[in-house]
Amino acid sequence: GSHDSFSYWVDEKSPVGPDQATAIKRLARISLVKKIMKKWSVTQNLTFKEQLEGGIRYFDLRVSSRPGEMGQEIYFIHGLFGIKVSDGLKEINGFLEQHPKEVVFLDFNHFYAMDDSHHFFLINKIRSAFGSKLCSVECVEHVTLQYMWEKKHQVLIFYHYPLHQDYPFLWPGNKMPAPWANTTNVHKLLQFLETTLEERSRYGTFHVSQAILTPRVKTIARHLIRGLKNTLVHRNLPMILNWVKAQKPGVMGVNIITSDFVELVDFAATVIALNDLLLEEDEAAT
């Protein structure tokens, strides 16, 4: 999976998003501030299609209306506004059309400046983008690839807002817990990932290990021009990748792992290779 999957493009000409504090919005009237914000808002280099081609199958999505704009249009957001959600969904669907056995998880976990009418608009966009590819809520343990292929389903939507109850194809957010370490320290991050795996529910949910470091205000202040990638990600990704290599998938093991800048190391290939351990277990059992 990728963290803030949509942030490969953010619009520095757009107003600062409603996910930001008032002080940041005031500062952002200075044009240089938005350029700096962009360096810290972008967590991916690759488009949805490029991420899919590289093996990413879980997408972490934050969305917002644009206050003051007519209509209900919804955009991706991380400090600054990204592309329209409907355009991103079309891009993902294009990949799925060409690869009918591939399955993706779309996790809509943060909503900003949205009332129910915005949600109805977004849910209709999701339904019209994917149609019969959408997998209805089911016991997690039943949702195998075989099950998805038989039903010709390819998309699981997780929707962290009460309206999910009205739509069979919206999985509740609590089926996709994604505990967040909120640290700049790679040792604390790895300790947190270990602890949250131990606390993971044995049955009934998916689980995201967020292998990401989060800048503090003082981190940004000290390294304004360098940005997230050069300050935190480049230096620490090798250690994070070593942690990933040491994991086991399956019950009480890792399930979904997310990272920033997924192409900087062999992240996707390393995570995917963990599945071979499950095959080895099956062979040993038979």
C-alpha positions in Angstrom: 0.0 0.0 0.0 0.9 3.7 -0.4 0.5 6.4 2.2 -1.5 9.5 1.0 -1.6 7.7 -2.3 -3.0 10.6 -4.3 -0.4 13.2 -3.3 1.9 12.8 -6.4 0.2 16.0 -7.6 -1.0 18.9 -5.5 -1.9 22.3 -6.7 0.2 25.1 -5.2 -2.1 27.6 -6.8 -5.1 26.3 -4.9 -6.2 27.6 -1.6 -4.8 25.8 1.5 -7.1 22.9 2.4 -9.6 22.7 5.3 -7.4 20.0 6.8 -4.9 22.7 7.9 -4.8 25.0 10.9 -5.9 28.6 10.6 -2.3 29.8 11.2 -1.1 27.9 8.2 -3.9 29.3 6.1 -2.8 32.8 7.0 0.9 32.1 6.3 0.0 30.6 3.0 -0.9 34.0 1.6 2.8 34.3 1.1 3.5 32.5 -2.2 6.8 30.9 -1.0 4.9 29.2 1.9 2.8 27.1 -0.6 6.0 26.0 -2.4 7.4 24.8 0.9 4.0 23.2 1.8 4.2 21.2 -1.4 7.6 19.8 -0.5 6.0 18.4 2.7 2.6 17.5 1.3 3.8 15.2 -1.5 4.4 11.7 -0.2 4.4 9.9 -3.5 6.0 10.4 -6.9 4.0 7.9 -8.9 0.5 8.3 -10.4 -2.2 5.8 -9.5 -1.6 3.9 -12.7 2.2 3.8 -12.1 1.7 2.7 -8.5 -0.7 -0.1 -9.7 1.9 -1.2 -12.3 4.5 -1.2 -9.5 2.4 -3.6 -7.4 0.6 -1.2 -5.0 -3.0 -2.5 -4.3 -4.0 -0.5 -1.2 -4.7 3.2 -1.5 -4.9 5.6 1.5 -7.3 8.4 0.5 -8.2 11.8 2.1 -10.8 13.9 0.4 -12.5 17.3 0.6 -14.9 19.7 -1.0 -13.5 23.1 -2.0 -15.1 25.6 0.3 -16.7 28.4 -1.8 -16.9 26.3 -5.0 -20.4 25.7 -6.5 -21.6 22.1 -6.7 -20.5 19.1 -4.8 -17.2 18.3 -6.5 -14.7 16.3 -4.3 -10.9 16.5 -4.5 -8.0 14.6 -2.9 -6.3 16.7 -0.3 -3.1 16.8 1.8 -2.5 20.4 2.8 -3.1 21.4 -0.7 -5.8 20.2 -3.1 -5.0 17.3 -5.5 -6.9 16.0 -8.5 -10.7 15.4 -8.6 -11.5 12.1 -7.0 -13.6 11.0 -10.0 -10.5 11.4 -12.3 -8.5 9.2 -9.9 -11.2 6.5 -9.8 -11.4 6.5 -13.6 -7.6 5.9 -13.7 -7.8 3.0 -11.3 -10.8 1.5 -13.1 -8.8 1.7 -16.4 -6.1 -0.5 -14.9 -8.7 -3.0 -13.5 -10.4 -3.3 -16.9 -7.1 -4.4 -18.4 -6.3 -6.7 -15.5 -9.5 -8.5 -14.5 -7.9 -10.7 -11.8 -6.4 -7.8 -9.9 -8.1 -6.5 -6.7 -7.6 -3.1 -5.0 -8.5 -1.7 -1.6 -9.6 2.0 -1.5 -9.6 3.4 2.0 -11.5 6.7 2.3 -10.4 7.6 5.8 -10.4 11.4 6.1 -13.2 13.7 5.0 -13.0 17.5 5.1 -15.6 20.2 4.5 -18.2 17.6 3.5 -21.9 17.4 4.5 -24.2 14.5 3.5 -24.9 15.9 0.1 -21.1 15.8 -0.7 -21.0 12.2 0.5 -24.0 11.2 -1.7 -22.1 12.9 -4.6 -18.9 11.0 -3.9 -20.6 7.6 -3.2 -22.4 7.9 -6.6 -19.1 8.6 -8.3 -17.7 5.5 -6.7 -20.7 3.4 -7.8 -20.6 4.8 -11.4 -16.8 4.3 -11.7 -16.7 0.6 -10.6 -20.3 -0.8 -10.9 -20.3 -4.6 -10.5 -16.6 -4.7 -9.6 -17.6 -3.5 -6.1 -17.4 -6.2 -3.4 -20.2 -6.0 -0.9 -19.5 -6.2 2.8 -18.8 -9.8 3.8 -17.0 -11.7 6.5 -13.4 -10.8 6.0 -12.2 -14.4 6.1 -14.5 -15.3 3.2 -12.9 -12.7 0.9 -10.3 -14.8 -0.8 -9.0 -14.1 -4.3 -11.0 -17.1 -5.5 -14.1 -15.6 -4.0 -13.4 -12.2 -5.8 -12.7 -14.0 -9.1 -15.8 -16.1 -9.0 -18.0 -13.0 -8.4 -15.9 -10.8 -10.8 -15.4 -8.3 -8.0 -12.2 -6.2 -8.0 -12.7 -3.3 -5.6 -13.2 -3.1 -1.8 -14.2 0.4 -0.6 -13.6 1.4 3.1 -15.6 4.4 4.1 -15.0 6.0 7.5 -18.3 7.8 7.8 -21.7 6.7 9.1 -23.4 6.7 5.7 -21.6 3.5 4.9 -24.5 1.7 6.6 -26.8 2.6 3.8 -24.7 1.0 1.0 -23.8 -2.7 0.9 -20.6 -1.9 -1.1 -19.1 0.4 1.5 -17.1 -1.4 4.2 -17.0 0.3 7.6 -13.7 2.0 8.6 -13.4 -0.3 11.6 -12.7 -3.2 9.2 -9.5 -1.5 8.2 -7.7 -0.3 11.3 -4.5 1.6 10.5 -2.7 2.6 13.8 -0.4 5.6 13.3 2.9 6.0 15.2 3.1 9.8 14.7 6.9 9.9 15.2 10.0 11.2 13.4 12.1 8.5 15.1 12.6 5.3 13.1 13.3 3.2 16.2 10.1 4.4 17.9 8.3 3.6 14.6 9.5 0.0 14.4 8.7 -0.5 18.1 5.2 0.8 17.5 4.7 -1.5 14.4 5.7 -4.5 16.5 3.4 -3.6 19.4 0.4 -2.9 17.1 0.9 -6.2 15.4 0.8 -8.0 18.7 -2.5 -6.2 19.5 -4.0 -6.9 16.1 -7.5 -8.5 16.0 -7.1 -12.2 15.3 -10.3 -12.3 13.1 -12.7 -10.1 11.3 -10.6 -7.2 10.1 -7.9 -6.3 7.7 -4.9 -4.4 9.2 -2.6 -1.7 8.0 1.0 -1.3 9.3 1.8 2.3 8.5 5.6 2.2 8.0 5.9 6.0 7.8 7.6 8.8 9.7 5.6 12.0 10.4 7.3 15.4 10.5 6.7 17.6 13.5 6.4 21.4 13.1 10.0 21.8 14.3 11.2 19.2 11.7 9.7 21.3 9.0 11.1 24.5 10.5 14.6 23.1 10.6 14.5 21.6 7.1 12.1 23.9 5.3 13.6 23.7 1.8 14.6 20.0 1.9 11.1 18.6 2.2 9.8 15.3 3.5 11.6 13.0 1.1 15.1 14.4 1.7 14.7 15.0 5.4 13.0 11.8 6.7 12.3 9.3 4.0 15.6 8.7 2.1 17.6 8.2 5.3 15.2 5.9 7.0 13.7 3.7 4.3 16.5 1.1 4.3 15.8 0.4 8.0 12.1 0.3 7.5 12.6 -2.1 4.6 14.7 -4.4 6.7 11.8 -4.5 9.2 9.4 -5.5 6.4 11.7 -8.3 5.2 11.7 -9.8 8.7 7.9 -10.0 8.9 5.5 -13.0 8.4 2.1 -12.6 6.8 -1.1 -14.3 8.0 -3.0 -14.4 11.3 -1.3 -12.1 13.8 1.3 -11.2 11.2 1.4 -8.3 8.7 -1.5 -7.8 6.3 -1.2 -4.5 4.5 2.0 -2.3 4.8 2.1 1.3 3.6 5.0 3.5 2.8 5.9 7.0 1.4 7.6 7.2 -2.0 7.0 3.5 -2.7 9.4 3.5 -5.7 12.6 4.6 -3.8 13.4 1.0 -2.7 12.1 -2.4 -3.7 9.1 -1.8 -1.3 6.3 -3.4 -3.2 8.4 -6.3 -4.4 9.6 -7.0 -0.8 6.0 -6.9 0.6 4.7 -9.1 -2.2 7.5 -11.6 -1.6 6.3 -12.2 1.9 3.4 -14.1 0.4 5.8 -16.9 -0.6 6.1 -17.6 3.2 2.4 -18.5 3.2 2.9 -20.8 0.2 5.8 -22.5 2.0 3.6 -23.1 5.0 0.9 -24.6 2.8 3.4 -26.9 1.2 4.8 -28.0 4.6 1.2 -28.7 5.8 0.5 -30.9 2.8 
